[in-house]
């Protein structure tokens, strides 16, 4: 599964799964291009990463002996995504792997106004789905130009394979955006197959990151109808560690998965398989 001398582009890289992916791929031999917003989104009800978090990720990557080009950029801004990636490719010389990881989950158990619902919907879809599209759109020309094939990995969720009852813009936007990634993946997998560029989605159950371990999300999981079941995995684990998901990302990025494309792969301790 060596990724020696390959280059990976990772969004939402400053902490959580993104940081874990960066360190794992660097340990496998890849250099990293990483972006993160490093600012809060007002409609999102938990704090997002900071510049210090991004700097710490870069230090952890460099500790492995690999290089990292780390930039503050919002995945909702195509030009910022494109320009950050191009700067990274100029510095590191190539692009082989894309991990469209950035995402938010602004869940709430309180009744929201129509205006709040619309804001939650717009922001979560913009980050989770449009941001992933922008990431792929900016990356594909570099992958094709390299002539070496490649791997695009979209981070979806069990909520991208299952439906969770609810009416709020936050919940519906999260589920719709994560389902939308599957459609985006299937279409790009067909389009890019002749270039030996593989496209897949991964679908984690709850992961021990700030997205889950915040007061609002924990309140939602406890009180929302059907919410607590989201962490009731058939296998004996309440939540995965980020590194558990990173192992799957590293596999899909490697030549060990060179014939795997168009697959929605659960990393969920059996959650989506249960009745």
Backbone as CSV, one residue per row, in Angstrom:
resi,resn,N_x,N_y,N_z,CA_x,CA_y,CA_z,C_x,C_y,C_z
1,UNK,0.815,-1.203,0.000,0.000,0.000,0.000,0.853,1.258,0.000
2,UNK,2.078,1.171,-0.447,2.947,2.344,-0.420,2.407,3.446,-1.323
3,UNK,2.507,4.672,-0.840,2.133,5.853,-1.621,3.371,6.706,-1.870
4,UNK,4.506,6.081,-1.923,5.777,6.771,-2.025,5.787,7.753,-3.180
5,UNK,6.104,9.023,-2.844,6.279,10.116,-3.804,4.990,10.546,-4.491
6,UNK,3.844,10.064,-4.047,2.585,10.575,-4.561,2.195,11.825,-3.787
7,UNK,1.225,12.557,-4.323,0.760,13.795,-3.691,-0.747,13.705,-3.507
8,UNK,-1.201,14.038,-2.305,-2.618,13.978,-1.971,-3.141,15.370,-1.630
9,UNK,-4.344,15.665,-2.116,-5.049,16.912,-1.800,-6.178,16.572,-0.837
10,UNK,-6.180,17.213,0.335,-7.156,16.905,1.383,-7.835,18.191,1.831
11,UNK,-9.172,18.187,1.847,-9.910,19.335,2.356,-10.366,19.065,3.787
12,UNK,-10.586,20.152,4.543,-10.905,19.987,5.957,-9.773,19.327,6.708
13,UNK,-8.555,19.764,6.408,-7.358,19.037,6.837,-6.862,19.438,8.224
14,UNK,-7.399,20.505,8.807,-6.774,21.073,10.004,-6.945,20.220,11.254
15,UNK,-8.005,19.405,11.305,-8.201,18.575,12.499,-9.093,17.394,12.127
16,UNK,-9.410,16.556,13.105,-10.359,15.467,12.906,-9.912,14.469,11.859
17,UNK,-10.866,14.013,11.052,-10.546,13.025,10.037,-9.540,13.563,9.028
18,UNK,-9.660,14.825,8.643,-8.738,15.389,7.661,-7.297,15.328,8.118
19,UNK,-7.060,15.708,9.381,-5.696,15.618,9.924,-5.222,14.170,9.947
20,UNK,-6.093,13.285,10.393,-5.725,11.875,10.470,-5.378,11.331,9.082
21,UNK,-6.166,11.704,8.071,-5.876,11.249,6.707,-4.514,11.771,6.251
22,UNK,-4.241,13.042,6.536,-2.971,13.634,6.106,-1.783,12.900,6.725
23,UNK,-1.869,12.624,8.016,-0.759,11.954,8.691,-0.618,10.522,8.188
24,UNK,-1.726,9.819,8.002,-1.651,8.432,7.524,-1.061,8.369,6.111
25,UNK,-1.537,9.232,5.223,-1.009,9.199,3.855,0.459,9.619,3.814
26,UNK,0.832,10.556,4.680,2.241,10.941,4.761,3.092,9.786,5.272
27,UNK,2.594,9.058,6.248,3.318,7.890,6.736,3.476,6.821,5.666
28,UNK,2.555,6.803,4.706,2.646,5.858,3.591,3.533,6.390,2.466
29,UNK,4.037,7.630,2.601,4.985,8.156,1.627,4.509,9.312,0.791
30,UNK,3.280,9.807,1.018,2.730,10.871,0.187,3.046,12.246,0.765
31,UNK,3.245,13.218,-0.116,3.243,14.621,0.270,1.800,15.118,0.236
32,UNK,1.530,16.206,0.959,0.154,16.631,1.189,-0.058,18.080,0.756
33,UNK,-1.146,18.307,0.043,-1.687,19.642,-0.168,-2.978,19.690,0.650
34,UNK,-3.086,20.639,1.562,-4.250,20.649,2.436,-4.854,22.029,2.584
35,UNK,-6.183,22.074,2.620,-6.869,23.342,2.867,-7.885,23.171,3.990
36,UNK,-8.173,24.284,4.650,-9.207,24.311,5.674,-9.692,25.749,5.795
37,UNK,-10.956,25.930,6.167,-11.517,27.272,6.304,-10.902,28.018,7.478
38,UNK,-10.542,27.296,8.548,-9.934,27.903,9.737,-10.751,29.100,10.238
39,UNK,-12.054,28.949,10.238,-12.971,29.979,10.725,-14.309,29.316,10.981
40,UNK,-15.118,29.945,11.805,-16.442,29.403,12.082,-17.443,29.824,11.007
41,UNK,-18.470,28.999,10.814,-19.601,29.315,9.961,-20.771,29.619,10.890
42,UNK,-21.352,30.812,10.832,-22.345,31.225,11.835,-23.489,30.241,12.046
43,UNK,-23.985,29.605,10.997,-25.113,28.683,11.160,-24.710,27.351,11.771
44,UNK,-23.419,27.073,11.787,-22.934,25.810,12.352,-22.740,25.985,13.847
45,UNK,-23.325,25.103,14.656,-23.392,25.375,16.085,-22.279,24.722,16.903
46,UNK,-21.138,24.506,16.309,-19.933,24.141,17.053,-18.758,24.793,16.346
47,UNK,-17.681,25.002,17.069,-16.536,25.722,16.514,-15.785,24.844,15.517
48,UNK,-15.294,25.482,14.489,-14.495,24.795,13.478,-13.011,24.995,13.769
49,UNK,-12.175,24.484,12.898,-10.732,24.496,13.139,-10.168,25.917,13.070
50,UNK,-8.966,26.065,13.567,-8.268,27.350,13.585,-6.964,27.252,12.790
51,UNK,-6.333,28.406,12.614,-5.025,28.436,11.956,-4.011,27.618,12.756
52,UNK,-4.098,27.677,14.070,-3.184,26.888,14.902,-3.375,25.392,14.647
53,UNK,-4.633,24.968,14.456,-4.894,23.565,14.135,-4.239,23.185,12.813
54,UNK,-4.364,24.067,11.822,-3.758,23.797,10.512,-2.242,23.701,10.622
55,UNK,-1.655,24.602,11.378,-0.200,24.564,11.569,0.237,23.287,12.277
56,UNK,-0.581,22.823,13.220,-0.246,21.580,13.917,-0.301,20.381,12.969
57,UNK,-1.308,20.370,12.083,-1.373,19.294,11.090,-0.126,19.294,10.218
58,UNK,0.274,20.476,9.765,1.478,20.552,8.932,2.701,20.040,9.684
59,UNK,2.820,20.393,10.955,3.954,19.923,11.756,3.944,18.402,11.891
60,UNK,2.760,17.829,12.065,2.654,16.369,12.190,3.033,15.680,10.877
61,UNK,2.626,16.266,9.750,3.014,15.698,8.457,4.525,15.794,8.271
62,UNK,5.082,16.957,8.558,6.524,17.141,8.368,7.331,16.246,9.302
63,UNK,6.763,15.896,10.432,7.446,14.979,11.353,7.643,13.614,10.734
64,UNK,6.792,13.237,9.768,6.944,11.954,9.085,8.055,11.988,8.034
65,UNK,8.554,13.194,7.742,9.561,13.344,6.704,8.994,13.770,5.363
66,UNK,7.679,13.962,5.281,7.050,14.394,4.024,6.774,15.895,4.070
67,UNK,6.417,16.462,2.929,6.136,17.878,2.809,4.627,18.124,2.846
68,UNK,4.246,19.334,3.271,2.842,19.729,3.222,2.735,21.196,2.845
69,UNK,1.884,21.471,1.862,1.499,22.838,1.517,0.120,23.059,2.134
70,UNK,0.048,23.898,3.167,-1.184,24.101,3.932,-1.686,25.521,3.704
71,UNK,-2.945,25.644,3.306,-3.520,26.936,2.948,-4.893,27.094,3.584
72,UNK,-5.205,28.308,4.004,-6.560,28.617,4.443,-7.422,28.879,3.204
73,UNK,-8.474,28.098,3.044,-9.393,28.272,1.919,-10.726,27.647,2.278
74,UNK,-11.796,28.254,1.805,-13.159,27.807,2.049,-13.610,26.975,0.851
75,UNK,-14.040,25.738,1.076,-14.439,24.877,-0.041,-15.660,25.415,-0.776
76,UNK,-16.366,26.368,-0.194,-17.504,26.989,-0.880,-17.066,28.007,-1.913
77,UNK,-15.788,28.296,-1.979,-15.218,29.287,-2.898,-14.360,28.545,-3.925
78,UNK,-14.907,28.342,-5.131,-14.191,27.542,-6.130,-12.830,28.128,-6.466
79,UNK,-12.767,29.438,-6.638,-11.501,30.060,-7.019,-10.449,29.834,-5.940
80,UNK,-10.847,29.941,-4.678,-9.891,29.703,-3.586,-9.414,28.258,-3.580
81,UNK,-10.338,27.311,-3.815,-9.952,25.895,-3.885,-8.983,25.668,-5.036
82,UNK,-9.361,26.168,-6.213,-8.522,25.975,-7.406,-7.140,26.578,-7.225
83,UNK,-7.080,27.813,-6.739,-5.792,28.493,-6.618,-4.908,27.829,-5.557
84,UNK,-5.513,27.380,-4.461,-4.731,26.693,-3.421,-4.164,25.383,-3.946
85,UNK,-4.974,24.646,-4.691,-4.508,23.386,-5.254,-3.403,23.622,-6.273
86,UNK,-3.590,24.613,-7.142,-2.568,24.879,-8.155,-1.242,25.288,-7.523
87,UNK,-1.305,26.067,-6.456,-0.068,26.430,-5.751,0.607,25.186,-5.178
88,UNK,-0.187,24.281,-4.640,0.375,23.043,-4.105,0.993,22.172,-5.178
89,UNK,0.330,22.068,-6.316,0.858,21.254,-7.418,2.148,21.870,-7.951
90,UNK,2.203,23.189,-8.025,3.447,23.833,-8.464,4.588,23.520,-7.498
91,UNK,4.281,23.512,-6.204,5.327,23.277,-5.206,5.757,21.818,-5.149
92,UNK,4.812,20.892,-5.318,5.091,19.469,-5.104,5.166,18.671,-6.400
93,UNK,4.737,19.263,-7.509,5.027,18.683,-8.812,3.988,17.778,-9.428
94,UNK,2.949,17.378,-8.670,2.002,16.428,-9.224,0.777,16.330,-8.315
95,UNK,-0.225,15.571,-8.766,-1.391,15.251,-7.945,-1.839,13.845,-8.294
96,UNK,-2.073,13.027,-7.255,-2.457,11.633,-7.452,-3.713,11.237,-6.683
97,UNK,-3.947,11.871,-5.548,-4.993,11.441,-4.618,-5.792,12.662,-4.182
98,UNK,-7.108,12.520,-4.124,-7.972,13.592,-3.637,-8.879,13.031,-2.555
99,UNK,-8.851,13.658,-1.395,-9.759,13.308,-0.294,-10.649,14.514,-0.031
100,UNK,-11.874,14.459,-0.566,-12.850,15.531,-0.351,-13.534,15.264,0.979
101,UNK,-12.940,15.772,2.030,-13.290,15.403,3.398,-14.065,16.488,4.137
102,UNK,-13.952,17.744,3.730,-14.551,18.847,4.483,-16.058,18.671,4.626
103,UNK,-16.557,18.904,5.841,-17.995,18.778,6.057,-18.408,19.385,7.379
104,UNK,-19.697,19.747,7.476,-20.266,20.240,8.724,-21.563,19.493,8.991
105,UNK,-21.992,19.519,10.251,-23.236,18.853,10.657,-23.905,19.701,11.746
106,UNK,-24.622,20.756,11.356,-25.206,21.675,12.342,-26.537,21.189,12.891
107,UNK,-26.552,20.057,13.560,-27.796,19.485,14.077,-28.353,20.318,15.233
108,UNK,-29.659,20.269,15.413,-30.315,20.953,16.521,-31.573,20.203,16.914
109,UNK,-31.875,20.198,18.202,-33.109,19.552,18.668,-34.201,20.573,18.926
110,UNK,-33.858,21.846,18.920,-34.851,22.882,19.172,-35.580,23.233,17.880
111,UNK,-36.822,23.669,18.012,-37.585,24.073,16.836,-36.951,25.315,16.236
112,UNK,-36.727,25.290,14.949,-36.079,26.399,14.274,-37.083,27.163,13.431
113,UNK,-36.766,28.412,13.151,-37.605,29.210,12.278,-37.363,28.803,10.826
114,UNK,-38.251,29.222,9.958,-38.061,28.948,8.536,-36.738,29.540,8.052
115,UNK,-36.439,30.748,8.507,-35.202,31.402,8.081,-33.975,30.616,8.533
116,UNK,-34.011,30.099,9.764,-32.893,29.287,10.260,-32.778,27.990,9.479
117,UNK,-33.913,27.367,9.182,-33.894,26.137,8.388,-33.253,26.368,7.028
118,UNK,-33.636,27.464,6.385,-33.093,27.760,5.057,-31.590,28.025,5.121
119,UNK,-31.161,28.715,6.186,-29.733,28.995,6.340,-28.952,27.709,6.591
120,UNK,-29.473,26.852,7.492,-28.803,25.580,7.757,-28.694,24.750,6.488
121,UNK,-29.807,24.630,5.759,-29.806,23.853,4.519,-28.754,24.379,3.553
122,UNK,-28.778,25.681,3.321,-27.881,26.273,2.331,-26.417,26.054,2.699
123,UNK,-26.092,26.245,3.967,-24.686,26.141,4.366,-24.185,24.700,4.365
124,UNK,-25.005,23.769,4.870,-24.522,22.388,4.940,-24.411,21.788,3.537
125,UNK,-25.325,22.107,2.643,-25.219,21.613,1.267,-24.045,22.270,0.556
126,UNK,-23.818,23.556,0.825,-22.706,24.263,0.185,-21.362,23.673,0.580
127,UNK,-21.196,23.348,1.871,-19.920,22.784,2.319,-19.793,21.326,1.888
128,UNK,-20.803,20.524,2.217,-20.674,19.073,2.075,-20.756,18.589,0.640
129,UNK,-21.604,19.202,-0.169,-21.809,18.724,-1.534,-21.165,19.639,-2.569
130,UNK,-21.524,20.924,-2.544,-20.923,21.841,-3.516,-19.414,21.929,-3.304
131,UNK,-18.979,21.943,-2.048,-17.543,21.981,-1.775,-16.821,20.759,-2.307
132,UNK,-17.462,19.600,-2.219,-16.862,18.380,-2.778,-16.805,18.453,-4.295
133,UNK,-17.862,18.984,-4.913,-17.852,19.162,-6.369,-16.734,20.117,-6.785
134,UNK,-16.602,21.237,-6.079,-15.529,22.183,-6.396,-14.164,21.522,-6.247
135,UNK,-14.003,20.712,-5.218,-12.734,20.011,-4.995,-12.418,19.092,-6.163
136,UNK,-13.415,18.315,-6.595,-13.207,17.426,-7.737,-12.962,18.218,-9.018
137,UNK,-13.750,19.260,-9.221,-13.633,20.075,-10.439,-12.238,20.665,-10.571
138,UNK,-11.684,21.150,-9.475,-10.342,21.718,-9.506,-9.269,20.657,-9.685
139,UNK,-9.538,19.446,-9.201,-8.521,18.390,-9.181,-8.429,17.609,-10.481
140,UNK,-9.545,17.395,-11.138,-9.584,16.481,-12.284,-8.598,16.861,-13.388
141,UNK,-8.465,18.139,-13.771,-7.475,18.440,-14.820,-6.058,18.022,-14.455
142,UNK,-5.682,18.172,-13.192,-4.335,17.774,-12.764,-4.177,16.252,-12.793
143,UNK,-5.201,15.531,-12.384,-5.133,14.070,-12.392,-5.020,13.549,-13.821
144,UNK,-5.817,14.107,-14.722,-5.775,13.660,-16.116,-4.431,14.022,-16.746
145,UNK,-3.973,15.245,-16.503,-2.707,15.693,-17.098,-1.535,14.847,-16.629
146,UNK,-1.612,14.329,-15.412,-0.511,13.512,-14.895,-0.336,12.213,-15.641
147,UNK,-1.420,11.688,-16.207,-1.334,10.455,-16.987,-0.984,9.220,-16.184
148,UNK,-1.140,9.288,-14.870,-0.769,8.160,-14.008,-1.972,7.542,-13.324
149,UNK,-3.178,7.949,-13.704,-4.362,7.517,-12.975,-4.493,8.303,-11.690
150,UNK,-5.250,7.760,-10.758,-5.414,8.452,-9.491,-6.629,7.956,-8.744
151,UNK,-6.893,8.586,-7.607,-7.995,8.167,-6.746,-8.655,9.388,-6.130
152,UNK,-9.983,9.481,-6.285,-10.779,10.507,-5.617,-11.657,9.804,-4.590
153,UNK,-11.625,10.291,-3.366,-12.381,9.675,-2.272,-13.248,10.745,-1.629
154,UNK,-14.558,10.592,-1.744,-15.499,11.507,-1.112,-15.900,10.952,0.249
155,UNK,-15.833,11.788,1.279,-16.287,11.363,2.600,-17.776,11.637,2.719
156,UNK,-18.570,10.578,2.656,-20.004,10.676,2.874,-20.285,10.291,4.321
157,UNK,-21.272,9.466,4.578,-21.702,9.135,5.933,-22.672,7.974,5.849
158,UNK,-22.937,7.331,6.986,-24.055,6.387,6.997,-25.353,7.109,6.639
159,UNK,-25.407,8.413,6.912,-26.572,9.213,6.533,-26.660,9.419,5.026
160,UNK,-25.635,9.000,4.297,-25.682,9.008,2.843,-26.186,7.704,2.268
161,UNK,-26.477,6.729,3.147,-27.011,5.433,2.723,-28.344,5.118,3.391
162,UNK,-28.598,5.750,4.520,-29.815,5.527,5.290,-30.570,6.838,5.445
163,UNK,-31.861,6.755,5.733,-32.652,7.951,5.996,-32.929,8.094,7.475
164,UNK,-32.757,9.301,8.016,-33.067,9.585,9.407,-34.224,10.571,9.447
165,UNK,-35.275,10.223,10.166,-36.481,11.040,10.179,-36.198,12.429,10.738
166,UNK,-36.788,13.438,10.124,-36.622,14.798,10.619,-37.174,15.801,9.642
167,UNK,-37.283,17.055,10.083,-37.829,18.104,9.232,-36.949,19.342,9.170
168,UNK,-35.905,19.397,9.983,-35.092,20.611,10.027,-34.173,20.694,8.814
169,UNK,-33.845,21.921,8.453,-32.928,22.117,7.333,-31.560,21.547,7.585
170,UNK,-31.149,21.501,8.866,-29.827,20.954,9.186,-29.782,19.454,8.924
171,UNK,-30.754,18.718,9.458,-30.774,17.271,9.266,-31.012,16.895,7.809
172,UNK,-32.004,17.523,7.191,-32.310,17.190,5.799,-31.172,17.599,4.875
173,UNK,-30.561,18.738,5.159,-29.429,19.176,4.341,-28.248,18.245,4.475
174,UNK,-27.992,17.779,5.703,-26.881,16.853,5.912,-27.120,15.553,5.147
175,UNK,-28.313,14.985,5.324,-28.612,13.720,4.662,-28.613,13.870,3.148
176,UNK,-29.229,14.936,2.643,-29.286,15.146,1.193,-27.890,15.346,0.609
177,UNK,-27.060,16.110,1.310,-25.706,16.346,0.796,-24.892,15.065,0.778
178,UNK,-25.035,14.235,1.806,-24.261,12.997,1.865,-24.780,11.967,0.853
179,UNK,-26.104,11.949,0.607,-26.632,11.124,-0.482,-26.159,11.666,-1.831
180,UNK,-26.137,12.987,-1.968,-25.711,13.593,-3.223,-24.292,13.228,-3.616
181,UNK,-23.425,13.037,-2.627,-22.051,12.636,-2.926,-22.000,11.289,-3.647
182,UNK,-22.952,10.416,-3.339,-22.979,9.105,-4.005,-23.287,9.273,-5.482
183,UNK,-24.258,10.132,-5.805,-24.555,10.379,-7.211,-23.394,11.030,-7.938
184,UNK,-22.744,11.983,-7.284,-21.567,12.620,-7.861,-20.472,11.592,-8.105
185,UNK,-20.271,10.723,-7.145,-19.249,9.682,-7.263,-19.527,8.752,-8.434
186,UNK,-20.765,8.257,-8.547,-21.086,7.318,-9.623,-20.844,7.946,-10.993
187,UNK,-21.253,9.190,-11.154,-21.088,9.851,-12.457,-19.616,10.072,-12.786
188,UNK,-18.841,10.545,-11.812,-17.420,10.778,-12.067,-16.653,9.472,-12.255
189,UNK,-17.063,8.423,-11.553,-16.390,7.132,-11.731,-16.513,6.663,-13.173
190,UNK,-17.689,6.818,-13.764,-17.876,6.428,-15.167,-17.066,7.325,-16.100
191,UNK,-17.086,8.615,-15.824,-16.399,9.565,-16.705,-14.883,9.388,-16.672
192,UNK,-14.337,9.123,-15.502,-12.885,9.108,-15.342,-12.262,7.724,-15.487
193,UNK,-13.077,6.688,-15.604,-12.534,5.326,-15.705,-11.533,5.165,-16.855
194,UNK,-11.772,5.740,-18.037,-10.787,5.570,-19.105,-9.411,6.149,-18.779
195,UNK,-9.359,7.059,-17.811,-8.086,7.660,-17.408,-7.449,6.914,-16.229
196,UNK,-8.030,5.778,-15.853,-7.561,5.005,-14.705,-7.633,5.844,-13.421
197,UNK,-8.605,6.732,-13.373,-8.857,7.524,-12.172,-10.084,6.938,-11.485
198,UNK,-9.895,6.463,-10.276,-10.957,5.785,-9.534,-11.665,6.770,-8.614
199,UNK,-12.971,6.598,-8.469,-13.770,7.497,-7.636,-14.680,6.652,-6.747
200,UNK,-14.604,6.877,-5.439,-15.394,6.111,-4.480,-15.867,7.013,-3.353
201,UNK,-16.899,6.573,-2.644,-17.324,7.240,-1.418,-17.081,6.316,-0.233
202,UNK,-16.773,6.924,0.907,-16.703,6.166,2.154,-17.807,6.681,3.078
203,UNK,-18.336,5.784,3.905,-19.518,6.088,4.707,-19.270,5.688,6.159
204,UNK,-18.618,6.566,6.931,-18.354,6.222,8.326,-19.610,6.312,9.192
205,UNK,-19.656,5.502,10.224,-20.572,5.729,11.337,-19.987,6.882,12.164
206,UNK,-20.504,7.105,13.366,-19.970,8.185,14.175,-18.475,8.040,14.409
207,UNK,-17.757,9.153,14.274,-16.308,9.160,14.448,-15.971,10.141,15.573
208,UNK,-15.005,9.797,16.370,-14.670,10.576,17.558,-13.917,11.849,17.168
209,UNK,-14.697,12.816,16.664,-14.162,14.118,16.287,-15.078,15.199,16.843
210,UNK,-14.693,16.443,16.633,-15.476,17.577,17.123,-16.866,17.607,16.494
211,UNK,-17.025,17.083,15.289,-18.336,17.074,14.655,-19.354,16.306,15.498
212,UNK,-18.920,15.255,16.167,-19.803,14.458,17.020,-19.679,14.880,18.483
213,UNK,-18.453,15.100,18.921,-18.218,15.375,20.340,-18.352,16.871,20.626
214,UNK,-19.547,17.374,20.394,-19.867,18.737,20.789,-21.236,18.722,21.455
215,UNK,-21.509,19.720,22.270,-22.706,19.722,23.118,-23.988,19.603,22.307
216,UNK,-24.069,20.318,21.197,-25.299,20.327,20.415,-25.539,18.973,19.761
217,UNK,-24.508,18.382,19.174,-24.675,17.084,18.524,-25.025,16.005,19.542
218,UNK,-24.357,16.009,20.680,-24.657,15.007,21.695,-26.087,15.155,22.212
219,UNK,-26.542,16.392,22.296,-27.927,16.638,22.690,-28.879,16.092,21.633
220,UNK,-28.551,16.301,20.372,-29.376,15.793,19.275,-29.416,14.267,19.287
221,UNK,-28.273,13.658,19.473,-28.219,12.202,19.489,-29.029,11.614,20.633
222,UNK,-29.084,12.340,21.741,-29.822,11.845,22.900,-31.329,12.054,22.765
223,UNK,-31.744,13.192,22.187,-33.141,13.586,22.247,-33.913,13.423,20.947
224,UNK,-33.212,13.464,19.823,-33.929,13.409,18.553,-34.479,12.007,18.314
225,UNK,-35.741,11.875,17.859,-36.277,10.539,17.541,-35.393,9.831,16.515
226,UNK,-34.867,8.691,16.907,-33.975,7.954,16.017,-32.542,8.437,16.054
227,UNK,-32.298,9.511,16.799,-30.955,10.067,16.817,-29.952,9.173,17.511
228,UNK,-30.284,8.708,18.718,-29.316,7.938,19.488,-28.918,6.648,18.782
229,UNK,-29.819,6.104,17.949,-29.496,4.860,17.247,-28.351,5.048,16.268
230,UNK,-28.040,6.305,15.927,-26.953,6.546,14.980,-25.611,6.053,15.513
231,UNK,-25.484,5.970,16.833,-24.235,5.488,17.408,-24.367,4.077,17.967
232,UNK,-25.473,3.422,17.682,-25.674,2.058,18.160,-25.237,1.080,17.066
233,UNK,-23.953,0.823,17.033,-23.385,-0.047,16.003,-23.504,-1.508,16.425
234,UNK,-23.776,-2.414,15.484,-23.823,-3.834,15.833,-22.512,-4.356,16.414
235,UNK,-21.393,-3.913,15.877,-20.114,-4.315,16.456,-19.870,-3.519,17.736
236,UNK,-19.097,-4.065,18.659,-18.983,-3.467,19.992,-18.060,-2.250,20.033
237,UNK,-18.503,-1.159,19.392,-17.761,0.095,19.432,-18.775,1.230,19.327
238,UNK,-18.655,2.217,20.207,-19.619,3.315,20.163,-19.322,4.280,19.026
239,UNK,-18.054,4.595,18.841,-17.618,5.458,17.748,-16.284,4.960,17.218
240,UNK,-16.019,5.255,15.966,-14.719,4.949,15.392,-13.727,6.042,15.761
241,UNK,-12.458,5.708,15.698,-11.403,6.704,15.785,-11.115,7.225,14.372
242,UNK,-10.678,8.472,14.229,-10.348,8.982,12.898,-9.385,8.073,12.134
243,UNK,-8.456,7.475,12.864,-7.465,6.609,12.216,-8.098,5.382,11.571
244,UNK,-9.249,4.941,12.095,-9.949,3.808,11.488,-10.418,4.163,10.083
245,UNK,-10.904,5.370,9.915,-11.352,5.825,8.598,-10.147,6.071,7.690
246,UNK,-9.085,6.611,8.261,-7.880,6.889,7.474,-7.291,5.624,6.859
247,UNK,-7.421,4.499,7.536,-6.918,3.240,6.987,-7.634,2.894,5.686
248,UNK,-8.943,3.173,5.633,-9.702,2.919,4.412,-9.314,3.905,3.325
249,UNK,-9.116,5.176,3.693,-8.664,6.170,2.714,-7.322,5.754,2.115
250,UNK,-6.399,5.317,2.967,-5.087,4.899,2.475,-5.211,3.713,1.521
251,UNK,-6.079,2.775,1.834,-6.298,1.628,0.952,-6.846,2.069,-0.404
252,UNK,-7.890,2.882,-0.397,-8.495,3.316,-1.653,-7.547,4.195,-2.467
253,UNK,-6.624,4.872,-1.790,-5.649,5.706,-2.491,-4.535,4.896,-3.129
254,UNK,-4.377,3.662,-2.701,-3.215,2.864,-3.093,-3.502,1.970,-4.293
255,UNK,-2.428,1.414,-4.855,-2.571,0.479,-5.965,-3.216,-0.831,-5.545
256,UNK,-3.301,-1.079,-4.239,-4.014,-2.270,-3.776,-5.485,-2.213,-4.150
257,UNK,-5.998,-0.999,-4.406,-7.403,-0.810,-4.797,-7.515,-0.353,-6.250
258,UNK,-6.548,-0.736,-7.089,-6.469,-0.160,-8.432,-7.643,-0.517,-9.331
259,UNK,-8.429,-1.526,-8.989,-9.597,-1.874,-9.799,-10.906,-1.602,-9.058
260,UNK,-10.845,-0.824,-8.000,-12.050,-0.516,-7.231,-12.493,0.910,-7.560
261,UNK,-13.648,1.037,-8.197,-14.204,2.356,-8.509,-15.719,2.270,-8.541
262,UNK,-16.366,3.403,-8.287,-17.813,3.453,-8.291,-18.453,2.768,-7.105
263,UNK,-17.733,2.674,-5.982,-18.196,1.910,-4.823,-18.524,2.849,-3.664
264,UNK,-19.684,2.635,-3.040,-20.056,3.311,-1.789,-19.690,2.375,-0.645
265,UNK,-18.594,2.648,0.021,-17.995,1.713,0.972,-18.288,2.117,2.413
266,UNK,-19.137,1.367,3.132,-19.365,1.670,4.545,-18.121,1.362,5.379
267,UNK,-17.832,2.249,6.309,-16.807,2.024,7.333,-17.543,2.284,8.642
268,UNK,-18.377,1.316,9.044,-19.464,1.662,9.969,-19.772,0.638,11.049
269,UNK,-18.864,-0.303,11.269,-19.085,-1.326,12.313,-20.439,-2.008,12.165
270,UNK,-20.901,-2.143,10.923,-22.136,-2.868,10.640,-23.394,-2.045,10.726
271,UNK,-23.289,-0.716,10.913,-24.469,0.096,11.155,-25.475,0.053,10.011
272,UNK,-25.015,0.218,8.767,-25.968,0.264,7.664,-26.526,-1.116,7.317
273,UNK,-25.936,-2.164,7.848,-26.411,-3.519,7.575,-27.523,-3.953,8.527
274,UNK,-27.659,-3.247,9.663,-28.619,-3.707,10.652,-30.050,-3.355,10.229
275,UNK,-31.014,-4.080,10.714,-32.418,-3.833,10.402,-32.886,-2.561,11.083
